[in-house]
Amino acid sequence: MQRPSGLLLGVTALVLAFLTAPMLAALWLSFSPTELLRFPPPGLSLRWYADFFGNERWVLATRNSLIVATATMMVATALGTAAAIGLHLGNFRARGLLVALLTLPMVTPFIVTAAAMFFAFSTVGLAGTLPGLVLGHTVVAVPFVLITVLASLSTFDATLLRAAASLGAPPSLALRRVLLPRIWPGIAAGAVFAFATSLDEFVITLFLAGPGQFTLPRQMYANVREYMTPTILAAASLLFLASFAFLLLTEALRRR
Amino acid sequence: MAETLPRTRAALAAWDGRDLPPEAAFAALADELAAALEERRIGDVSQRLNFEQPGMRALLLRTARAAPRLAAPYAQTLPALDARWSEAETWKLIRRAGGPTTSLYLLRAVDMTRTPDGEIRAVAPDQAVFVTLFLRTLWVSLIVTVACVVLGWPVAAAIAALRPPWSSAALLLVLVPFWSSVMVRSTAWFALLQREGPINDALLLLGLADAPLQLVGTRFAVLLATIHVLLPVAILPMVGVMTRLDRRHLQAAASLGASPWLAFRRVWLPLSLPGVAAGGAMTFLLAVGFYITPALVGGERDQLVAWFIAQFLNRDVNWGMSAALSVYLLAMAGAVIALLRVLTGGVTPAGVRA
């Protein structure tokens, strides 16, 4: 297959259209001046975005989402980076097992992770609390941090640390001045991953959030079931643009 | 159970299981049920027993309310209140439920139950829902996986074969939906599938339908939206494998006189199989535990195991059932991972989020 055949390109174009069209359609409909979800919308307006930012419930949900995502990002990045550094520099037999264990939440059905966390957190009184929710999101966010940081560590030459030590730098200084400046793009990409994961997370939130703790996905879910308005599409479009920005950010970090 | 009825449990432990338990058990039960009702602790016990044997809730509540008025010997006054207290089965049920562990939920999750004598048999046909549910989950997941692999393979192959600016552009079109949230994309589908929505408009315009169809709440909607949501998950591992393939194999095949179709079938396809296995397995893993999309665009009859886990946890407060269903779901996922490791020789795809 030196050059892709016309058939292959045609099928690919169709599948890519199928992949992108629904989101573009929803994006367009969110600018509709009427409540009807008809195509094409009879014009363009920011009515539903004004509704979104003027509605207390949506604003509160956005704030909750940002709080949980920021907290998750900080905890998951700290834990994931520490684990990755330890796993990379350490020389012990259970290394592969530990990586498998830490990335297990990626291949476990989300609903099972969520239910298991609900049972565990209920027994210690963490279910329905903000720390509980952040911890729950952290569990599914850590694997992404771990993997991105491990990837950037794989290009790091560990002899540099030994050189630093031989020059008299204590480990903490070597870590700060030698290791971190070289792997920070990986850590930053991991942090973006963690933030995005938490922002999108729904199933764990469904089980672990308290009655008043509405995040954006939870608010969207509640509203869709109740009454579908273009305001929900405005919320979806904002989240979509956020994830698009995250994608560009990680791509830029990958290039560094 | 053990906390609410400790003395009843102790008294029943000494019972040989024939005839009826000793008076001490009757007395302890009446006393402890009344106390549990007083302190509002009776709900858990009555729900637990009612799940195993419908009607137990009413029996326990009735007994608890009447207990303060009853007098010894309870072995006569309790059966006088309700004839079920003179049946050994009722007492065996309580004794069995008092144990620290029970197989009840694990059995019920595969439509089996235990008779009071401890025999395992299938539940009544009208209660048998879970085997159908697991088969439906398996079936939907398989369809979604096959569709994602079949639709995704050409995209991955094209991305691997295209030259730089075009390959990055195509990859971006896969990455954007991959990064955007499942909830956002499911919501978009929900809007598009409305009775007055764009999909119905298109169907009418193309003459494929005479009147707007009810699309939300159908199996078709679930499959369509789930395939859309999981397609990037299938494509990305395949892209990873295919871009790393040695193109010289194909040139060699061509130089040896193989037609493009033969080269594709005998060289390109087998070489890309690890990617197909990884992408397919990842898609299947996410599909068996899928919650959001079916919950949003599906009807009551299209829900998968995940939805029932959530229902038992949040609505019915039946933790035992949701834990049992989770265990089977986890076992299904574990089996897929094990199969994948065997097929690909220990390479698991990483970097996939959903």
Interface residues (C-beta under 8 A of the other chain):
Chain A: M1 Q2 R3 P4 S5 L8 L9 V11 T12 V15 L16 F18 L19 T20 P22 M23 A25 A26 L29 L36 L37 R38 F39 T103 M106 V107 T108 P109 F110 I111 V112 A115 A116 F118 F119 F144 I147 F193 A196 T197 L199 D200 F202 V203 L206 F207 P217 M220 Y221 V224 R225 M228 I232 L233 A236 L239 F240 S243 F244 F246 L247
Chain B: L151 G152 P154 V155 A157 A158 I159 A161 L162 A170 L173 V174 L175 V176 P177 W179 S180 S181 V182 M183 V184 R185 T187 A188 W189 F190 A191 L192 Q194 E196 G197 P198 D201 H228 L231 P232 R247 L250 Q251 A254 P260 A263 F264 W268 M282 L285 L286 V288 G289 Y291 I292 A295 L296 V305 A306 I309 A310 L313 N314 W319 S322 A323 S326 L329 L330 A333 I337 T348 A350 G351 V352 R353 A354
